[in-house]
């Protein structure tokens, strides 16, 4: 840094302000410093900076199912938001929903000297353990609480379930079948509760919850083969797009046309959702916005705020050609 300052003809403090993106430096001076840094191939030494500040600027993340669309995109969004805030992530992926697996992950992260912890495992077993932790660092739960509890962030899955169901009812369907995600998962419960609440608010018949899957396309396909035999079913809200993909194939194979005979709405808006056959109407989640909300909570609690809260991130209905008014009978 001293060499950069000498070549640019400025002070060491000015170089520091430019390199760290701080205001108060004239544009021509900033350009001169950046040119000198490039010529000398200067790069910030993050390790030295962390030692000088006595802070790790590292956030530990416990996650699960990085091959699944939701957890993987939450993690990517958090990583991008952390990078903007000059934090790093240390990630541990739990392989089971057991207390022992979660505790082992937490211990691993504690040994890495993290300043805070983020839990992206919205399963009731892990959530109970996360809320019972007695750590000397703040812990933020993502996608595990839908009530704006302090130190939580997530999508408004409840309202998303309502919007998906309302869309089908507004098209003229008498009621809506729900293909739910697995028991124990916070998102599955919230989307299911939103479905039921919308049917209740419109005084519609609430079908029994006979249909469910494990988030996979295979489980949606198996359920679809059974649902196809229910000839009075005209509208289905599916807990995620992967299960909807399997459902669409099963309906097609059994001669049920979408949307002429059955309308289908998913949840997630996979990048491939617009290329399903037919293109899938679904609920879109804004993952970058969620990453920013998580970092906002972390920044506020690390700055000394006791119990910061943030609003849930809303979901958006994306209408494609898998939904239509019911056929006349």
C-alpha positions as CSV (number, residue, x, y, z in Angstrom):
1,X,0.0,0.0,0.0
2,X,2.9,2.3,0.7
3,X,4.3,1.6,-2.8
4,X,0.9,2.5,-4.3
5,X,0.8,5.7,-2.3
6,X,4.3,6.7,-3.4
7,X,3.6,6.1,-7.1
8,X,0.2,7.9,-7.0
9,X,1.7,10.8,-5.0
10,X,-0.9,10.5,-2.2
11,X,-1.0,9.5,1.5
12,X,-1.3,5.9,2.8
13,X,-4.7,6.9,4.2
14,X,-5.9,8.0,0.8
15,X,-5.0,4.7,-0.7
16,X,-6.9,2.9,2.0
17,X,-10.0,5.0,1.4
18,X,-9.9,4.3,-2.4
19,X,-9.2,0.6,-2.0
20,X,-12.1,0.2,0.5
21,X,-14.5,2.2,-1.6
22,X,-15.0,5.0,1.0
23,X,-16.3,8.4,0.0
24,X,-14.4,11.8,0.2
25,X,-11.8,11.2,-2.5
26,X,-11.8,13.3,-5.7
27,X,-12.4,11.4,-8.9
28,X,-9.0,12.3,-10.4
29,X,-7.2,11.2,-7.3
30,X,-9.2,7.9,-7.1
31,X,-8.3,7.2,-10.8
32,X,-4.6,7.9,-10.1
33,X,-4.6,5.5,-7.1
34,X,-6.4,2.7,-9.0
35,X,-4.0,3.1,-11.9
36,X,-1.0,2.8,-9.6
37,X,-2.5,-0.2,-7.8
38,X,-3.1,-1.9,-11.2
39,X,0.4,-1.2,-12.4
40,X,1.9,-2.6,-9.2
41,X,-0.6,-5.5,-9.1
42,X,-1.7,-4.6,-5.6
43,X,-4.5,-6.6,-4.0
44,X,-6.0,-6.2,-0.5
45,X,-4.7,-8.7,2.0
46,X,-7.9,-9.8,3.6
47,X,-6.2,-12.0,6.2
48,X,-4.1,-9.1,7.4
49,X,-7.1,-6.8,7.5
50,X,-9.1,-9.3,9.6
51,X,-6.2,-9.7,12.1
52,X,-5.9,-5.9,12.4
53,X,-9.6,-5.6,13.1
54,X,-9.9,-8.6,15.5
55,X,-13.0,-9.7,13.6
56,X,-13.4,-12.7,11.3
57,X,-16.1,-11.2,9.2
58,X,-17.2,-14.8,8.6
59,X,-20.8,-16.0,8.8
60,X,-21.4,-19.7,9.4
61,X,-24.2,-21.3,7.4
62,X,-25.9,-24.6,8.1
63,X,-27.9,-25.8,5.1
64,X,-29.4,-28.9,3.6
65,X,-30.3,-30.2,0.1
66,X,-28.1,-27.9,-2.0
67,X,-29.3,-30.0,-5.0
68,X,-32.8,-28.7,-4.3
69,X,-33.8,-25.4,-6.0
70,X,-35.0,-23.5,-2.9
71,X,-32.1,-24.1,-0.5
72,X,-29.5,-23.8,-3.3
73,X,-30.8,-20.4,-4.4
74,X,-31.1,-19.1,-0.9
75,X,-27.5,-20.0,-0.3
76,X,-26.4,-18.4,-3.6
77,X,-28.3,-15.2,-2.8
78,X,-26.9,-15.0,0.7
79,X,-23.4,-15.5,-0.7
80,X,-23.9,-12.6,-3.1
81,X,-25.3,-10.3,-0.4
82,X,-22.5,-11.2,2.0
83,X,-19.9,-10.4,-0.6
84,X,-21.4,-7.0,-1.1
85,X,-21.1,-6.5,2.7
86,X,-17.5,-7.8,2.7
87,X,-18.4,-10.9,4.7
88,X,-17.5,-14.5,3.9
89,X,-19.5,-17.6,4.3
90,X,-18.4,-20.8,5.9
91,X,-21.0,-23.5,4.9
92,X,-21.8,-26.9,6.3
93,X,-24.4,-29.1,4.7
94,X,-26.2,-31.5,7.0
95,X,-27.0,-34.9,5.5
96,X,-30.0,-35.8,7.8
97,X,-32.7,-34.1,9.8
98,X,-31.3,-35.3,13.1
99,X,-30.3,-33.4,16.2
100,X,-26.9,-35.0,16.1
101,X,-26.2,-33.9,12.5
102,X,-27.2,-30.4,13.3
103,X,-25.2,-30.1,16.5
104,X,-22.1,-31.5,14.6
105,X,-22.5,-28.8,12.0
106,X,-22.8,-26.1,14.6
107,X,-19.6,-27.4,16.3
108,X,-17.8,-27.4,13.0
109,X,-18.7,-23.7,12.4
110,X,-17.8,-22.6,15.9
111,X,-14.3,-24.0,15.4
112,X,-14.0,-21.7,12.4
113,X,-14.5,-18.6,14.6
114,X,-17.6,-17.3,12.9
115,X,-19.2,-14.0,14.0
116,X,-22.8,-15.2,13.4
117,X,-24.7,-18.2,12.2
118,X,-27.5,-18.7,9.6
119,X,-29.7,-21.8,9.5
120,X,-31.3,-22.6,6.1
121,X,-32.9,-26.0,7.1
122,X,-36.6,-25.3,7.4
123,X,-37.5,-28.7,9.0
124,X,-39.2,-28.7,12.4
125,X,-36.5,-31.0,14.0
126,X,-33.7,-28.6,13.1
127,X,-35.8,-25.5,13.9
128,X,-36.4,-26.7,17.4
129,X,-32.6,-27.2,17.9
130,X,-31.8,-23.9,16.3
131,X,-34.1,-22.0,18.7
132,X,-32.7,-23.9,21.7
133,X,-29.1,-23.1,20.9
134,X,-27.3,-21.2,23.6
135,X,-24.5,-19.6,21.7
136,X,-22.5,-16.4,22.3
137,X,-23.1,-15.4,18.6
138,X,-26.4,-14.4,17.0
139,X,-28.2,-17.0,15.0
140,X,-30.6,-16.2,12.1
141,X,-33.2,-18.7,10.9
142,X,-34.1,-18.6,7.2
143,X,-37.4,-19.9,5.9
144,X,-38.4,-21.4,9.2
145,X,-40.7,-18.9,10.7
146,X,-43.6,-17.0,9.0
147,X,-44.5,-14.6,11.8
148,X,-41.7,-11.9,11.7
149,X,-40.1,-13.3,14.8
150,X,-36.8,-11.5,15.6
151,X,-33.7,-13.0,13.9
152,X,-35.7,-14.7,11.1
153,X,-36.1,-14.0,7.4
154,X,-38.1,-15.8,4.7
155,X,-40.6,-15.7,1.9
156,X,-44.3,-15.2,2.6
157,X,-45.2,-18.8,1.7
158,X,-48.6,-18.5,3.4
159,X,-49.7,-15.6,1.2
160,X,-48.2,-17.4,-1.8
161,X,-50.4,-20.3,-1.1
162,X,-53.4,-18.0,-1.0
163,X,-52.5,-16.3,-4.2
164,X,-52.1,-19.6,-6.1
165,X,-55.4,-20.9,-4.8
166,X,-57.2,-17.6,-5.5
167,X,-56.0,-17.6,-9.1
168,X,-57.6,-20.9,-9.7
169,X,-60.8,-19.9,-8.0
170,X,-61.0,-16.7,-9.9
171,X,-60.8,-18.7,-13.1
172,X,-64.1,-20.3,-12.1
173,X,-63.0,-23.6,-10.5
174,X,-65.3,-24.7,-7.7
175,X,-62.5,-25.8,-5.4
176,X,-58.8,-26.6,-5.6
177,X,-56.9,-29.8,-4.7
178,X,-53.5,-29.4,-3.0
179,X,-50.5,-31.6,-3.6
180,X,-48.5,-30.8,-0.5
181,X,-44.8,-31.0,0.3
182,X,-43.7,-33.3,3.0
183,X,-44.7,-33.0,6.7
184,X,-42.3,-31.4,9.0
185,X,-41.2,-28.7,6.4
186,X,-42.0,-25.1,7.2
187,X,-42.6,-24.1,3.6
188,X,-44.9,-27.0,3.0
189,X,-47.0,-26.2,6.1
190,X,-47.2,-22.5,5.2
191,X,-48.3,-23.1,1.6
192,X,-50.8,-25.6,2.7
193,X,-52.2,-23.2,5.3
194,X,-52.5,-20.5,2.7
195,X,-54.4,-22.9,0.4
196,X,-56.8,-23.8,3.2
197,X,-57.3,-20.1,4.3
198,X,-58.2,-19.0,0.8
199,X,-60.8,-21.7,0.4
200,X,-62.2,-20.9,3.8
201,X,-62.4,-17.1,3.1
202,X,-64.3,-17.8,-0.1
203,X,-66.5,-20.4,1.6
204,X,-65.5,-23.2,-0.8
205,X,-65.4,-26.9,-0.1
206,X,-62.0,-27.9,1.4
207,X,-60.9,-31.2,-0.1
208,X,-59.2,-33.6,2.3
209,X,-55.4,-33.6,2.2
210,X,-55.0,-37.0,0.6
211,X,-52.1,-36.0,-1.7
212,X,-48.5,-35.3,-0.8
213,X,-45.0,-35.7,-2.0
214,X,-41.3,-35.3,-1.0
215,X,-40.5,-32.3,-3.2
216,X,-39.3,-34.6,-6.1
217,X,-40.7,-34.9,-9.6
218,X,-41.0,-38.7,-9.0
219,X,-43.4,-38.2,-6.1
220,X,-45.5,-35.7,-8.2
221,X,-45.6,-38.3,-10.9
222,X,-46.8,-41.1,-8.6
223,X,-49.5,-38.8,-7.1
224,X,-50.5,-37.7,-10.5
225,X,-51.3,-41.2,-11.6
226,X,-53.7,-41.5,-8.6
227,X,-55.2,-38.0,-9.1
228,X,-55.9,-38.7,-12.8
229,X,-58.5,-41.2,-11.7
230,X,-60.4,-38.5,-9.8
231,X,-62.5,-37.2,-12.8
232,X,-64.1,-34.4,-10.8
233,X,-60.7,-32.7,-10.1
234,X,-60.3,-29.6,-12.3
235,X,-57.7,-27.5,-10.4
236,X,-54.5,-28.5,-8.5
237,X,-52.1,-26.3,-6.5
238,X,-48.8,-28.1,-6.2
239,X,-46.3,-27.4,-3.4
240,X,-43.3,-26.9,-5.7
241,X,-42.5,-26.9,-9.4
242,X,-40.5,-30.2,-9.3
243,X,-43.6,-32.1,-8.1
244,X,-45.7,-30.2,-10.6
245,X,-43.4,-31.5,-13.4
246,X,-44.0,-35.1,-12.4
247,X,-47.8,-34.4,-12.1
248,X,-48.0,-32.9,-15.6
249,X,-46.4,-36.0,-17.1
250,X,-48.7,-38.3,-15.2
251,X,-51.8,-36.4,-16.3
252,X,-50.6,-36.4,-19.9
253,X,-49.9,-40.1,-19.9
254,X,-53.4,-40.8,-18.5
255,X,-55.2,-38.7,-21.1
256,X,-56.0,-35.7,-18.8
257,X,-55.4,-32.5,-20.7
258,X,-53.8,-29.5,-19.1
259,X,-55.3,-26.9,-18.9
260,X,-58.5,-28.1,-20.8
261,X,-59.3,-30.8,-18.2
262,X,-57.1,-29.8,-15.2
263,X,-55.4,-26.5,-14.3
264,X,-52.1,-26.7,-12.5
265,X,-50.2,-24.1,-10.4
266,X,-46.7,-24.8,-9.0
267,X,-44.4,-22.9,-6.6
268,X,-40.8,-21.7,-7.0
269,X,-40.7,-20.6,-10.7
270,X,-37.8,-22.9,-11.7
271,X,-35.8,-21.5,-14.7
272,X,-37.3,-24.4,-16.7
273,X,-40.9,-23.7,-15.6
274,X,-41.6,-21.7,-18.8
275,X,-40.6,-24.7,-20.9
276,X,-42.7,-27.4,-19.2
277,X,-45.4,-28.9,-21.4
278,X,-47.5,-26.8,-21.0
279,X,-45.6,-23.9,-19.6
280,X,-46.3,-23.8,-15.9
281,X,-48.2,-21.1,-14.0
282,X,-46.3,-20.8,-10.7
283,X,-45.3,-18.6,-7.7
284,X,-42.0,-16.8,-8.1
285,X,-39.6,-16.2,-5.2
286,X,-37.2,-13.3,-5.2
287,X,-34.0,-14.9,-3.9
288,X,-31.7,-11.9,-4.1
289,X,-34.2,-9.9,-2.0
290,X,-34.2,-12.7,0.6
291,X,-30.4,-12.7,0.7
292,X,-30.4,-8.9,1.3
293,X,-32.9,-9.3,4.1
294,X,-30.8,-11.9,5.8
295,X,-27.7,-9.7,5.6
296,X,-29.8,-6.8,6.9
297,X,-30.7,-8.8,10.0
298,X,-27.1,-9.9,10.5
299,X,-25.7,-6.4,10.1
300,X,-28.2,-4.9,12.6
301,X,-27.6,-7.6,15.2
302,X,-23.8,-7.4,14.9
303,X,-24.1,-3.6,15.2
304,X,-25.7,-4.1,18.6
305,X,-29.5,-4.2,18.0
306,X,-31.1,-6.8,20.3
307,X,-33.9,-8.3,18.3
308,X,-34.0,-7.0,14.7
309,X,-37.0,-8.0,12.5
310,X,-37.6,-7.7,8.8
311,X,-40.7,-8.3,6.7
312,X,-41.3,-11.5,4.8
313,X,-40.4,-11.3,1.1
314,X,-43.6,-11.5,-1.0
315,X,-44.0,-14.0,-3.8
316,X,-45.4,-13.2,-7.2
317,X,-47.9,-15.1,-9.4
318,X,-46.5,-15.9,-12.9
319,X,-49.4,-16.9,-15.2
320,X,-48.6,-19.2,-18.0
321,X,-50.7,-21.7,-20.0
322,X,-51.1,-24.5,-17.5
323,X,-54.2,-22.7,-16.1
324,X,-57.5,-21.8,-17.7
325,X,-61.3,-21.7,-16.8
326,X,-62.9,-25.1,-16.3
327,X,-64.5,-26.7,-19.3
328,X,-68.2,-26.4,-19.6
329,X,-70.1,-29.5,-18.4
